[in-house]
Amino acid sequence: MTINQKLITRGFAFFIPALFCSKLYAQNNLLKEISIGEIKQQRMSTVLDKIASKGNFYFAYNNKTIPADSMVSVAGYRGTLFSLLDKLLGDSYEFKEVPGYIVLRHAPGRLYITAEVDKELAIVKGYVNDVSGQKAIGQASVYEKNQLVSTLTNDKGYFELKLKTTNGPLSLSVSKEEYRDTALYILPVVTVDSKHNNSKNYKYYPDEGSGNSVEHSRFARFFISSKQLVQGMNLGNFFATSPYQVSLVPGLSTHGMYNSQIIDKVSYNLLGGYTAGINGVEAAGIFNINRKDVNGFQMAGIFNVVGGSLSGFEIAGIYNNVLNNSSGMQVAGIGNRTNKFKGAQVAGIANLDQEASGFQMAGLFNNVKNFTHGVQVAGLFNTGQQSSGVQFAGLFNWSTGQTGSQMAGLFNVAKKVKGFQLGFLFNVADSSDYPIGIINFIKNGEKSLAISTDENLFTHLDFRSGGRVMYGLIGGGYKFGGASSKYVFDIGFGGHIINHPKFSLNSEYVVQLITDTKNKFYQTQSFRLLPGYKLTKLLRLFAGPTFNITGADPNDDAQIHGWELSKHIGSDNNITTLSIGLTGGLQFVW
């Protein structure tokens, strides 16, 4: 007895070719009457965009198989959209309508499926062949939509599909790249209840256009079998939903190989899993791999890889990688990587994003191309093109574009700084009004070299550099004569209160370290108010009062001149002296 004869004895089957199925699948837009005027030599993509703009839908297609850039002409048209698409693209393409989209797919081939049901073993067996050549079709996806099970045909086109139940109708679908989808309905002899129709549990997800997917990730590909990759290519962007699934490893799950086409609410992977996506909770002992979006909570002992977007909380012992956008919170023992992130990221080593906003903390570094706003904290450094937030780093911050504020243990580098820069050694920027550092290389800022003297008769040579408002100071001095402590080192910062073309007024806080370079060493903290007058474009004369706090040991033989306000001897015999002095000199300004 042939397979078809067995089918007749066991039930009643309908074979529906893909072309006919496409027409039946049309809901509203494909059969809608449209009218367009004459079109002369316009790109196919432009014509499709014009058609879609008149209706409440989008066209979804692959640029590699749809001639979107080809030039087309239409001498006016009135009729159904289906007929127009058939006229523009020809009979080598099929059209599917899903909510919000019309999917255009290159499918010149035709499939033919035969099958029988073994109720005792709960298996459906059959063959998939090419209609035109009657050749066997290998690596075709055969799946039952209601029971969410699937398999692949072998090289002879043969398949065996394990069923969860043999009660009720079966809806077998076959998908294969370059072939039109084909359906085979196997009905029992009883009347079919329409309540069994679960088509509402199927959704279509258009391509994001970025070219990124878990199938293109070498890291994720290592854990995905070739059969599952073929399954994904055959079935494309049509996905089902399910309340739960349990996996041992990818392919060994309650949904079998069809797991990569199912979006679950609850997913548990003993070792690892490969699913379409999550709308709820997912946990794995080692890893989770998701083709599309994850919404909710995801946890893995080692890593998570999400091909779509993340919305919620994701935690991994080592690594989180979201190929599209993320919002919520990511925590990883080593690193997090996303395209566009909004929320909070915490990583033991690094966070890597194209764009981010919110809060980022990494043990070593954050590398974000565009950090829009928020706070970045890194043990070593933060890098990127631009940042409008606040950056904290143990060593340095480096931005090649516009930046908000930067704080680093060593130095900061940026182009235009809107906030402040605080770096112990130096700050570099094209424009920075508030650099706080010893040396500041600000392109549009003021730099000067000054020779001056003070009330203690030290001769100083100091370099000042900074922005429009704040600047840093570093220098040294020498005291001529017979004083024992002749050397002084200056370090401090100041601010421009008035910066008139002729007159200026600056305030400074300077720490002076005075020593004989051998045994004697004491410190003076000096608060200065320095009026200035520009003699020429490059020369400025300045002089002003200073308020000084000097701390010294009696053996340091500190020489304090000026107006002494008070002197205090502490329990450790350290002498603290408050005094008012005067300093002045000549600056070379550029």
Phi, psi and omega in degrees: 000135181283169179299316181296321178296319177298323179300318184294325180286335185261343183179206182226126187241145173240130173255125183238110178300158186297323182297314180293323180297322180296320181291321179293328184289337182302133183256296184227303189293321182295327180264005181285139176284128178233161179220126177229150179280188182292135178239126181242119172043067174239154179297145179303319181298323179294318179296317179296321179296321179295319179295315182295327182295336180277344179240169182268062181200173176233153170270135177240126181199166178262122182298338181284336182246342177256126182287066185295331182267357180288151180270133181230157176226139178228124182273054181077144182207142172218120182164195182284154177295324179301316181293324180293316178297321178296325178288320182286319189256332181094177186277007176271006182234150174241155184233128178238138177251124174233162183309116177089351185220152163241117186267125178256127186223131176283115185213075182287338183274160178236141181248154175225127183240136171235146185203158173221155182249127172259101185292329181294319180266354183055050180229139170252129182243153178179189181227150174238126182230163174277129184297315187290315184255356183055027178272152180291142181251110177269160178059032173267144180272123176245126184214153177251116190294321186285323182268352177057053174232153182206168176201176177242146175284153176273190183295340178265007180080006183273145177217154169228124184242116180285124183263153174279330179204152177254004179280142177084179182286156174244138177240094180272131177238145179236131178228141179204137178304139179071009177233151177283141178298142182230143180235145175231120181257123178250111186251142173287171183288344180277167180289136182278131178275127182295347180292344180281356181283111182251027182299336180293344179275005178252137182229158177245131178244113180292157174295143179285342179088356181276345181082358180271140173198161180295334178292337178266355180275118179298325181296312181287325182302331181300332185257001182250130181285159179296327178296321179291325176295317178297319178303314180296321179293322181292315186274342174064225188258024174263124185231148177256167178241150181211151181289330183198166171204154176228131181233150166269304173219168178306128180099332177254083184216175178294341176255003180062215180289344179288355182301328181287356178247011185239133176261118187256157173272322177230127181225127177233123181243113184301311173254300179201158181219157180227103184237170178287324182172178183225132169239067183164249186228137175221137179220146180215147177291326181239302186210157170235132173235125182235131182289322184239226192275154171237121177237112181133232184237133180225134183219137178217147180293328181240300184210157171236135173233122182242122182282337179256235182246159177243133173224106181142220184237129182229131181222138180216148180295330182236307197212136169241131178226114177247117187285341179246229186261156181223145173216140182124237183216137175235134177228128181217145179294328179246300186205157172240142179220127177217174174273298178230122186240142175219118180142229182230131177236132178229126182222144178293330180240301189209151168244130183234116182218153171284319180213141182208155173209148181120235183231131177231135176221129181222144180295326180248297185206159170244129177237101182234124181299316181220104177263104191288311177196156181126209185227133173244131179232127180221143178294326180249296186205160171240135179226158177164178180281317178204157181209128177255011178257208180244131181245130174240130180215146179293325180251296184205161170242136182225115178231132181268005180224209180289144186222152176278269178229149182226136174226127182213154180291331181246295185206165177229143177227133178199176174266275178256123182252122180272336181255238181233162174236125178235106179226134185297318182271299183203164174231142180232133178194157171287320181215121179206113183283331187235063174277132178237101182191168180295313179233135182230114178264084181256121188301315181261015181265177181262139175230146181208155175235121188237142170246129187211173175222162180229185184294340179267009175064028169278139174260121186251146169234108188238142175252125178246137180209142180176201183254204185292330185248311186243157179209165177250163183222135173213141181179195181201173181204174182215143179248115180285149179116201187261014180294145181287317179264101188257347189250144179221138176244130184250136173211138182179191177212161183211180180219145177273111177276313176232131179228069180277154178307330180251320185249150178216158175215118181240150173239144185220150167239119185231135174258125179250126177254114187250131186205164170258007181070006180238283186245327187268137183200123175214170190230143174232128174259127188236127174254123189238147171234113193238098171289151180218157178224129181277116176285317176222187179296330186251347185243134179228135175259131182221153176194146180185171182281156176227143174249121192240141173238115184247129176244122184210153172276150179304328181285348181284345179053053181291128178262110183243121177244178183096202184263109180277123183270317180199162177218133183229133178253120182278177181295335178266015180068010176285135184257123176251123184239131174256131182210163176243132180227197183213139176223155179189163180177200184234132181249139168259115190248136171215000000 
